[in-house]
Amino acid sequence: MLRFFTFFVLLFSVQVQGYAHITLPKMFGNNMVLQRGIKIPIWGKSVPGANINAILGEIMVKATANGQGEWKVFFPAFKAGGPYKLSISESGRPGSGVELQGILIGDVWLASGQSNMEWSVQQAQNAVNEIAKADFPKIRLFQVEHVKKLNPQQDVAGGKWKICNPENVAQFSAVAYYFAKKIHLDQGVPIGIIQSTWGGTPVESWTSREKLLSSPITKAKTLANDTLAERHFVKDSLDQVRSWDILYHPYQNADKIIPQPDYNDSGWAVIEMPKLLKDFGIGHYEGMIWMRKKIILPETFLKSDVTLYIGRPDVNYSLYVNGTEICKTVWNTNPGQHYTIPARILKKGENTVTLRLAMLWGIGGLNPPADEMYITNGKARISLAGSWKYQKDLEPAMAKNRNYQYYPSLLFNSMINPLVPYGIKGFLWYQGEANDTAAYNYRKLFPMLIKDWRERWKQGNLPFLYVQLPNFKQIQPLPSESEWAELREAQALTLSLPNTAMACTIDIGEADNIHPGNKQEVARRLALAANKLVYKQDNIASGPLLKSFSKEGSRMRIRFTNAGNGLISKDAKALTGFAVAGEDRRFHWAEAKIEGNEVVVYSEKVPHPVAVRYAWADYPSCNLVNSDGLPANPFRTDNWKGITQK
C-alpha cells in the first residue's frame, strides 16, 4: 500500500510539472502600453530550467528560467504603434503559455503621490463634461491597488490595464489623465499611465528602506518598522471596518432620536459656526459629533419647499430637519451641498436643524464663509451661521487608526518595487502636503526619493516632473513664516537635480480646499514641462524663476529667468506678494514695479533692505506672471540658491 501511495505522489508531481504554466506579474496584461525607444523588459515565472520563447509582433526573444523558475527577456526597441500580440510559452510544452492582446507601443508615465494625484476625474471640476468626452482608445490606464507590506514585493496586489473611455476614466487620477490626454494629442503617440497613489502619505512611505537608512533624518523611524508584523495590519484593518461601520450606521438609532425637535440638548456645549474641529476646543478627536440649531421660520417660508445651503463641510455629514432625514453620510467632495426641504415638514415658528458630523484624521466641521450657510425660499434668506449646540461621545468612539500606509517604505515595498523594471518614459509626482510639519527636511527627503527610483529603474536619469504645492488656507494680513512656503522652497531646490521639472500652482489653489478642483491646469503645466524637457519642444514651460538680486540704495532689484516676452501683472493691477526686510529681519509688504525682465522692490518702512520675499505664505496674494500667464515661483532671497527650470 505504501509503495502504491509513493508511486501516486510521484505521478501526481510529474503531472503537476507537466501542466505547469507561465505566470506574469499583474502589470502585464491585455491593452497595456509598452515603452517605445528602449529595450523592453518582460519577466515572469515558469518551471525551473524551462526554455522560454517570447514573441511580440514578429520579434522572438528567448530566455531560460533559473533555479527559482524566474526568467526575464528584453525585446529590442520598438517605434510607437500597435496593436500587437504578446505570446510567451515554454519550449516543448504545448498549452503552457500566455497570450496578451491589444498591446500598444508608446510612452508610459508612472504617476504617484498623495491625494491630489489620487483625486479622480469625477471629483475634479467639470467632471460630467470631461468624462463624457474621455474617448481616447490610445490612452491606457493602470491603477495599482492599495496595499502595504513589510518587505519588498515582486507583484502588485491588483490592477488591470483599461482603455480610456467614459466608463473607465471617472475614477482615475485627474492630473494623470489630463496630462496623458495633452501629451497624446501633442505628440501623437499612445500613452500609458500607471497610477500608484495613496492619500495622506508622506514621501518616506514611497522610499525604499535601504535609501531611508542612509539618512539620519529617517534612519531611526525606519528601524522602528522592525517591531511590526502582519498581524498589526490585520488589527488595523478590522478597526477601520468598525470605524467605517460607525460612520455609515448611527449607533442604536441615534439618527431617529437625536434629531427630534423635543430631544433634550440643554446640557450641550455652545459654539459659533462655521468652525473646524481645531477651533472646537476639544483637541484631537476621532468620531461623530452631533450639532443642533433652532431657527424661526416666518409664514412666507411655509408656503412651498425651501432650499437649505449647508456651506462647506470639511469631511462627511448627515442632515436632518425637524427629525426628518434630508441626506445621509455625504462627503465634502459631493458637487452640491444644498438640499430641498419639503414644506410639509416645516413648522411655523421654531424649527430644528440637526447635523451629524464626522471628525476624521484630525479634521472635520464646517469651513467658512458663514454667508454660505442659510435657508432660502428664493426671495429671502435665514442664516444658519451663529450659535449651535454640540455634543460628542453620543456614539461609540472610533478605534484609533494607525495608518500604517504612512510608515516609512511600506508603500514602496508593495506599490513601487513590484513595478521595477517596467519600461517607462518618466515619473509624475504630486505630494508634499503630508510633510509640511517638517518642511525643511523635504529638501533632503524628496531628492532622496528621486535618486532611489532612478537607481531602481536603471534607465539613467529618468525625467521626473512634479507639482509644487498650491496656495492653501487663508491670506495672511502681515508677512509671516509659512510651512507651506518652506516646503515649496524645498521643492524648487530639487530642480538642481538633472532632468527634473516643476509645475508651479501658486495661483490655482483654494483657500479652504486642500484638493483644488482645477486639475486640468495642473496637468497642462506638467505637460508644458514634459514637452520642453522630454520631447524637446521650444516652448515656455515655467513661470518666472529668481535668477539673481542686488541692492540699489533703498531698493532691491530682482532678476528672473523664464520671463518669456516679459513680466506682467496677471490682473493688470499693482504687483502684490512682495515683502522686504532690513537687518532686523522684520518683513513689511513692499511696492514692486516691473522693469523689463526685472522687478524693483522697495518700502518706506525699510530704508536699508537686505532681503526680499515673494509669495511667502500659505495662501499668498500674488500676481506676477510671464507673457504666457505662468506664475512666478515663490522665493526668499534670505535663503536663496541658484535655481534653473530646465
C-alpha positions in Angstrom: 0.0 0.0 0.0 2.8 2.4 0.9 4.6 1.7 -2.4 1.4 2.4 -4.3 0.9 5.7 -2.4 4.5 6.7 -3.2 4.0 5.9 -6.8 0.8 8.0 -6.9 2.5 11.0 -5.3 5.4 10.8 -7.8 2.9 10.5 -10.7 0.9 13.5 -9.4 4.1 15.5 -9.1 5.1 14.7 -12.6 1.6 15.7 -13.9 1.7 19.0 -12.0 5.1 19.8 -13.5 3.8 18.7 -16.9 0.9 21.1 -16.7 2.9 23.9 -15.1 2.4 27.2 -17.0 4.0 30.6 -17.3 2.8 33.3 -14.9 3.3 37.1 -15.4 3.1 39.9 -12.9 -0.2 41.7 -13.0 1.5 44.7 -14.7 1.5 42.7 -17.9 -2.0 42.3 -19.4 -4.3 42.9 -22.3 -4.3 46.5 -23.6 -1.1 47.5 -21.8 1.3 50.1 -23.2 5.0 49.2 -23.5 7.7 51.9 -23.6 9.0 52.8 -27.1 12.6 53.5 -27.9 14.2 51.3 -25.3 14.8 47.6 -24.8 11.5 46.3 -23.5 11.7 44.1 -20.3 9.2 41.3 -19.8 9.6 38.9 -16.9 7.7 36.2 -15.1 7.9 32.6 -13.7 7.8 29.1 -15.0 9.3 25.7 -14.4 12.9 25.9 -13.3 15.2 25.4 -16.3 12.4 25.9 -18.8 13.3 27.4 -22.1 11.1 30.5 -22.7 10.0 31.8 -26.1 8.5 35.3 -26.2 7.1 36.8 -29.4 6.0 40.5 -29.7 4.6 41.2 -33.1 7.1 39.4 -35.3 10.0 39.6 -33.0 11.0 36.5 -30.9 13.4 36.5 -28.0 14.4 33.6 -25.7 15.4 33.0 -22.1 15.9 30.2 -19.7 14.2 30.1 -16.3 16.6 30.0 -13.3 16.5 27.6 -10.4 13.6 29.5 -8.8 11.7 29.5 -12.1 12.3 33.2 -12.7 13.1 34.5 -16.2 13.4 37.8 -18.0 13.6 38.8 -21.6 14.3 42.0 -23.4 12.7 42.9 -26.8 14.6 45.3 -29.0 13.4 48.9 -29.1 10.1 49.4 -31.0 8.7 52.5 -32.5 5.3 53.8 -31.4 2.4 51.8 -32.8 0.3 48.7 -32.4 -1.8 47.0 -31.5 0.4 44.0 -31.0 0.0 40.5 -29.6 2.5 39.1 -27.0 2.9 35.3 -26.8 5.1 33.6 -24.2 5.5 29.9 -23.9 7.8 27.1 -22.8 9.6 25.2 -25.5 8.2 21.7 -25.9 5.2 22.3 -23.6 2.1 22.9 -25.6 -0.6 24.9 -23.8 1.9 26.2 -21.2 2.0 29.8 -22.5 0.1 33.0 -22.2 -1.1 35.4 -24.9 -1.9 39.0 -24.4 -3.8 41.2 -27.0 -4.3 44.8 -27.8 -0.8 46.0 -26.8 0.4 49.4 -27.8 3.9 50.8 -28.0 4.2 54.4 -26.8 5.2 56.4 -23.7 4.5 55.1 -20.2 4.4 57.5 -17.2 4.3 56.5 -13.6 2.1 58.9 -11.6 2.5 58.8 -7.9 2.0 60.8 -4.7 -0.8 61.5 -2.2 -4.4 62.6 -2.5 -4.0 65.4 -5.0 -2.5 63.0 -7.5 -5.1 60.4 -6.5 -8.0 62.9 -6.9 -10.2 61.4 -9.6 -11.7 62.9 -12.7 -15.2 62.5 -11.2 -14.1 64.6 -8.2 -12.4 67.4 -10.1 -14.0 70.4 -11.8 -16.3 70.0 -14.9 -16.4 66.2 -14.2 -19.6 65.4 -16.2 -18.4 67.0 -19.4 -14.9 65.8 -19.1 -16.0 62.2 -18.5 -18.4 62.3 -21.4 -15.6 63.4 -23.8 -12.9 60.9 -22.5 -12.8 58.7 -25.6 -9.2 58.1 -26.3 -8.5 54.5 -27.2 -4.8 55.0 -27.4 -4.5 56.1 -23.8 -4.4 53.2 -21.4 -4.7 53.4 -17.6 -3.5 51.1 -14.8 -4.3 51.6 -11.2 -2.2 49.9 -8.6 -4.3 48.6 -5.7 -3.7 50.0 -2.2 -1.7 47.6 -0.1 1.1 48.0 2.5 3.9 45.4 3.1 6.8 45.0 5.4 9.1 43.6 2.7 9.6 44.4 -1.0 7.1 42.5 -3.1 7.5 41.1 -6.6 4.0 41.7 -7.8 1.3 44.3 -7.1 -1.9 43.3 -5.2 -4.1 44.0 -8.2 -4.8 46.2 -11.1 -5.8 46.0 -14.8 -5.0 47.9 -17.9 -8.0 49.8 -19.1 -8.7 51.6 -22.3 -9.5 55.3 -21.7 -13.3 55.8 -22.2 -16.1 57.5 -20.2 -16.7 54.3 -18.3 -13.1 53.8 -17.1 -11.8 57.3 -16.7 -14.1 58.5 -13.9 -12.1 57.0 -11.0 -8.7 57.6 -12.5 -6.3 60.3 -11.4 -7.5 63.6 -12.9 -3.9 65.1 -13.1 -2.6 61.9 -14.7 -5.5 61.6 -17.2 -5.4 65.3 -18.3 -1.6 65.0 -18.6 -1.9 61.9 -20.7 -4.5 63.5 -22.9 -2.4 66.6 -23.7 0.8 64.6 -24.4 -1.1 62.1 -26.5 -2.6 64.9 -28.6 0.6 66.9 -28.7 3.0 64.1 -29.5 0.7 61.8 -31.4 1.7 58.6 -29.7 -0.1 56.1 -27.4 0.2 57.0 -23.7 0.2 54.6 -20.8 -0.4 55.8 -17.2 0.5 53.7 -14.2 -1.2 55.3 -11.1 0.3 54.3 -7.8 -1.1 56.7 -5.2 -2.4 56.9 -1.6 -3.9 59.9 0.0 -2.3 61.5 3.1 1.0 59.7 2.7 4.4 61.3 3.3 7.4 61.0 0.9 9.0 58.4 3.3 6.3 55.9 2.6 7.3 55.8 -1.1 11.1 55.5 -0.5 13.0 52.2 -0.1 14.2 51.0 3.3 17.8 50.9 2.1 17.7 54.6 1.0 15.9 55.7 4.2 18.5 54.0 6.3 21.2 56.1 4.6 19.9 59.3 6.1 20.0 60.4 9.8 16.6 62.1 9.2 14.8 58.8 8.6 17.0 56.0 10.0 15.5 55.7 13.5 11.9 55.8 12.3 12.7 53.3 9.6 14.3 50.9 12.0 11.2 51.1 14.2 9.3 49.2 11.5 11.2 46.1 12.7 8.7 45.9 15.5 5.8 45.5 13.1 4.2 42.3 11.9 1.4 41.5 9.5 -1.0 41.0 12.5 -0.7 44.7 13.2 -2.0 45.4 9.7 -4.9 42.9 10.3 -5.9 44.5 13.5 -5.8 47.9 12.0 -7.9 46.8 9.1 -10.5 45.4 11.5 -10.5 48.6 13.5 -11.1 50.5 10.3 -14.0 48.3 9.4 -15.6 49.0 12.8 -15.0 52.8 12.4 -16.5 52.9 8.9 -19.5 51.0 10.2 -20.0 53.6 12.9 -19.6 56.3 10.3 -22.3 54.9 8.0 -24.6 53.4 10.6 -25.7 55.6 13.5 -25.5 53.7 16.8 -28.7 52.5 18.5 -31.0 54.5 16.3 -29.3 57.8 17.2 -30.5 59.2 13.9 -34.1 58.5 14.9 -33.8 60.1 18.4 -31.3 63.0 18.5 -32.7 65.0 15.5 -36.2 65.1 17.0 -37.3 68.7 17.9 -38.2 67.7 21.5 -34.8 66.0 22.2 -33.2 67.4 25.4 -30.0 69.2 24.4 -29.9 71.5 27.4 -26.5 70.2 28.6 -24.8 70.6 25.3 -21.9 73.0 24.7 -22.5 76.1 22.5 -20.2 77.0 19.6 -20.3 79.7 16.8 -20.4 78.1 13.4 -18.9 77.7 10.9 -15.8 76.3 12.6 -13.4 73.4 12.1 -12.5 70.8 14.6 -9.3 72.6 15.6 -11.5 75.5 16.8 -13.9 73.4 18.9 -11.5 73.4 21.9 -11.7 69.7 22.3 -8.3 68.7 20.9 -7.8 65.8 18.6 -11.0 63.8 18.2 -12.0 60.8 16.0 -15.7 60.2 16.0 -19.2 61.6 15.4 -20.3 65.0 16.7 -24.0 65.9 16.8 -25.0 69.5 16.4 -28.4 71.2 16.7 -29.8 74.7 15.9 -33.2 76.2 16.4 -34.4 78.6 13.8 -37.6 80.7 13.4 -39.3 80.5 10.1 -41.9 83.1 9.1 -45.1 82.1 7.4 -43.7 83.1 4.0 -41.3 80.2 4.2 -44.1 77.6 4.8 -46.0 78.1 1.5 -43.6 75.9 -0.6 -40.5 73.9 -0.5 -37.3 75.8 0.6 -33.6 75.2 -0.1 -31.0 74.7 2.6 -27.4 75.5 1.9 -25.1 73.7 4.4 -22.0 75.7 3.5 -18.6 74.0 3.1 -18.3 70.7 5.1 -14.8 69.6 5.9 -15.4 65.8 5.8 -18.7 64.0 6.0 -22.1 64.7 7.4 -25.8 63.8 7.7 -28.6 66.5 7.8 -32.0 66.4 9.5 -34.8 69.0 9.7 -37.4 68.5 12.4 -36.4 64.9 12.8 -36.7 64.1 9.1 -33.5 62.8 7.4 -32.6 65.1 4.5 -29.3 63.5 3.5 -27.1 60.8 4.9 -23.3 60.4 5.0 -22.5 62.9 2.3 -18.8 63.7 1.7 -17.4 67.1 1.2 -16.4 66.2 -2.4 -20.0 65.9 -3.4 -20.5 68.7 -6.0 -23.7 70.0 -4.4 -24.1 70.9 -0.7 -27.6 72.2 -0.8 -30.9 70.4 -0.4 -34.6 70.8 -1.0 -36.6 70.8 2.3 -40.3 69.8 1.8 -42.8 72.3 3.0 -44.7 69.6 4.7 -42.0 69.0 7.4 -41.6 72.7 8.2 -43.5 74.4 11.1 -44.4 78.0 11.8 -42.0 79.4 14.4 -39.3 77.2 15.8 -37.7 74.5 13.6 -34.8 72.2 14.4 -31.8 71.7 12.1 -29.5 68.8 13.1 -26.1 67.8 11.8 -24.2 64.5 12.4 -20.6 65.5 11.6 -17.7 63.1 11.1 -14.4 64.1 12.7 -11.7 62.1 11.0 -7.9 62.3 10.5 -7.9 65.3 12.9 -10.2 67.3 10.7 -13.9 68.0 10.4 -16.6 70.6 10.9 -17.8 73.4 8.6 -15.5 75.8 6.7 -16.1 79.5 6.4 -17.6 81.6 5.0 -20.7 82.0 7.1 -22.8 83.5 4.4 -22.9 80.1 2.6 -25.0 78.6 5.4 -28.7 79.6 5.1 -32.2 78.6 4.2 -34.0 80.4 1.4 -37.4 80.4 -0.2 -35.9 82.0 -3.3 -36.7 85.6 -2.1 -35.4 85.8 1.4 -32.7 84.1 3.5 -32.4 83.0 7.1 -28.8 82.4 8.2 -27.7 79.1 9.7 -24.5 80.6 10.9 -24.0 81.6 14.5 -24.8 79.7 17.7 -25.2 75.9 17.5 -25.2 73.3 20.3 -23.0 70.3 20.0 -22.1 67.1 21.8 -19.5 64.4 21.3 -19.4 60.8 22.5 -23.1 60.1 21.9 -22.0 57.2 19.8 -19.1 54.8 20.4 -15.6 56.2 19.9 -13.8 55.2 16.7 -10.9 52.9 17.1 -7.5 54.6 16.7 -6.3 54.2 13.2 -2.6 53.6 13.0 -2.5 54.4 9.2 0.4 52.1 8.6 0.5 53.4 5.0 2.2 56.5 6.4 5.1 54.4 7.8 8.5 54.5 6.0 9.0 52.3 3.0 5.7 50.3 3.4 4.2 51.6 0.1 7.5 51.4 -1.7 7.6 47.7 -0.9 4.1 47.0 -2.2 3.3 49.7 -4.8 6.6 50.7 -6.3 9.1 47.9 -6.1 6.8 45.5 -8.0 6.7 47.9 -10.9 10.5 47.8 -11.4 11.8 47.5 -14.1 8.7 48.0 -16.2 9.9 50.3 -19.1 8.7 53.9 -18.5 9.3 57.3 -20.0 9.4 59.1 -16.7 7.7 60.0 -13.4 4.9 62.3 -12.4 4.7 63.3 -8.7 2.2 65.4 -6.7 2.9 65.2 -3.0 4.2 67.2 -0.1 1.2 68.2 2.0 1.9 65.4 4.4 5.4 66.6 5.0 4.6 70.2 5.8 5.3 70.0 9.5 8.9 69.1 8.8 9.2 71.1 5.6 13.0 71.7 5.9 13.7 68.0 5.8 11.9 67.7 2.5 14.9 69.3 0.8 16.7 66.1 1.6 13.9 63.6 1.5 12.5 64.5 -1.9 15.7 64.3 -3.8 16.4 61.1 -2.0 13.2 59.5 -3.4 14.1 60.7 -6.9 17.5 59.2 -6.8 16.2 56.0 -5.2 13.6 55.4 -8.0 16.1 56.2 -10.8 18.6 53.8 -9.3 16.0 51.1 -9.2 14.8 51.5 -12.8 18.4 51.6 -14.2 17.2 53.8 -17.1 19.5 56.7 -16.3 18.2 60.0 -15.0 14.6 59.3 -16.0 12.5 62.6 -16.3 10.9 63.5 -13.0 8.1 66.0 -13.3 6.4 67.2 -10.1 3.8 69.7 -8.9 4.7 72.4 -6.4 2.2 72.9 -3.5 -0.6 75.3 -4.4 -1.9 78.2 -2.4 -4.0 77.0 0.5 -5.5 78.1 3.8 -6.1 81.8 4.5 -4.5 85.0 3.2 -2.2 86.4 6.0 -2.7 90.1 6.7 1.0 90.5 7.5 4.2 88.9 6.2 4.8 85.8 8.3 6.5 82.4 8.3 4.9 79.5 6.5 5.5 75.8 6.5 3.8 75.5 3.1 6.1 78.2 1.7 9.1 76.4 3.2 8.1 73.1 1.6 7.5 74.9 -1.8 11.1 76.2 -1.4 12.3 72.6 -0.9 10.5 71.5 -4.0 12.1 74.3 -6.0 15.5 73.5 -4.7 15.0 70.0 -6.1 15.3 71.4 -9.6 19.1 71.2 -9.0 18.8 67.5 -9.8 19.2 66.7 -13.5 16.2 66.1 -15.8 13.7 67.5 -13.4 10.9 70.0 -13.9 8.3 71.6 -11.6 4.8 72.9 -12.3 4.1 76.0 -10.1 0.5 76.1 -9.0 0.6 79.1 -6.6 -2.3 80.7 -8.3 -4.8 77.9 -8.7 -5.3 76.6 -5.2 -8.3 77.2 -3.0 -8.2 78.7 0.5 -10.5 76.2 2.1 -9.9 73.2 0.0 -6.7 71.1 0.1 -7.9 69.4 -3.0 -8.4 72.3 -5.5 -10.6 71.3 -8.4 -8.7 72.7 -11.3 -6.7 69.6 -12.1 -6.8 70.4 -15.9 -4.4 73.4 -15.4 -2.1 71.4 -13.1 -1.8 68.8 -15.8 -1.4 71.3 -18.6 1.6 72.8 -16.7 3.1 69.4 -16.2 2.6 68.7 -19.9 4.3 72.0 -20.8 7.3 70.9 -18.8 7.3 67.5 -20.5 7.0 68.9 -23.9 10.1 71.0 -23.3 12.3 68.8 -21.1 11.4 65.4 -22.5 10.1 66.0 -26.0 12.5 68.9 -26.8 9.9 71.4 -28.0 10.7 75.1 -28.0 8.1 76.3 -25.6 7.7 78.3 -22.4 7.4 75.6 -19.7 7.6 77.5 -16.5 6.8 80.8 -14.9 9.5 83.3 -13.8 12.2 82.0 -11.5 14.5 84.1 -9.4 17.8 84.4 -11.2 19.7 87.0 -9.1 19.2 90.1 -7.0 21.1 93.1 -5.9 20.7 96.1 -3.6 20.4 99.6 -5.2 20.3 102.1 -2.3 16.9 101.7 -0.7 15.6 99.3 -3.4 16.2 95.7 -4.3 16.4 94.6 -7.9 15.2 91.1 -8.7 16.1 89.4 -12.0 14.2 86.4 -13.4 14.5 83.6 -15.9 11.6 82.2 -17.9 10.1 85.7 -18.4 9.0 84.8 -22.0 8.3 88.1 -23.8 8.3 90.0 -20.5 6.9 90.1 -17.0 3.4 91.3 -16.4 0.8 91.6 -13.7 -1.8 88.9 -14.1 -4.8 91.2 -13.2 -3.2 94.3 -14.7 -3.1 95.8 -11.1 -0.1 96.8 -9.0 2.1 93.8 -8.1 1.4 92.1 -4.8 3.1 89.5 -2.7 6.5 91.2 -2.3 7.9 91.9 1.2 11.2 93.3 2.2 13.2 93.3 5.4 16.3 95.1 6.8 18.9 93.8 9.1 16.3 93.3 11.8 14.7 90.6 9.6 11.2 92.1 10.1 9.4 91.9 6.8 7.0 94.5 5.5 4.8 94.5 2.5 6.5 96.3 -0.3 5.9 98.2 -3.5 7.0 96.5 -6.7 7.4 97.7 -10.2 8.3 95.8 -13.4 11.2 96.9 -15.5 11.6 94.5 -18.4 12.5 91.1 -17.0 13.2 92.6 -13.6 11.2 93.8 -10.6 12.3 96.7 -8.4 11.1 96.3 -4.8 11.0 98.9 -2.0 9.2 100.1 1.1 9.3 103.3 3.0 9.4 101.2 6.2 12.6 99.6 5.2 15.2 102.2 4.1 18.1 99.7 4.1 16.7 96.4 2.7 18.7 93.2 2.8 16.2 90.6 1.9 13.1 90.1 -0.4 10.4 87.5 -0.2 7.7 86.8 -2.8 4.5 84.8 -2.3 5.9 83.6 1.0 2.7 82.5 2.7 0.3 79.6 2.9 -2.1 81.4 0.7 -0.2 84.4 -0.8 -1.8 87.3 -2.7 0.5 87.4 -5.7 0.1 88.3 -9.3 3.4 88.3 -11.1 3.4 86.2 -14.3 5.3 85.9 -17.6 3.9 86.6 -21.0 2.4 83.1 -21.2 0.5 83.7 -18.0 2.5 81.3 -15.9 3.0 82.4 -12.3 6.3 83.4 -10.8 7.7 80.9 -8.4 7.6 81.8 -4.7 11.1 82.7 -3.3 13.0 84.3 -0.5 16.5 85.9 -1.1 17.5 85.3 2.6 17.8 81.6 1.9 18.4 81.6 -1.9 20.4 79.2 -4.0 20.6 79.5 -7.8 17.7 77.5 -9.4 17.0 77.0 -13.0 14.0 75.4 -14.5 15.1 73.2 -17.4 
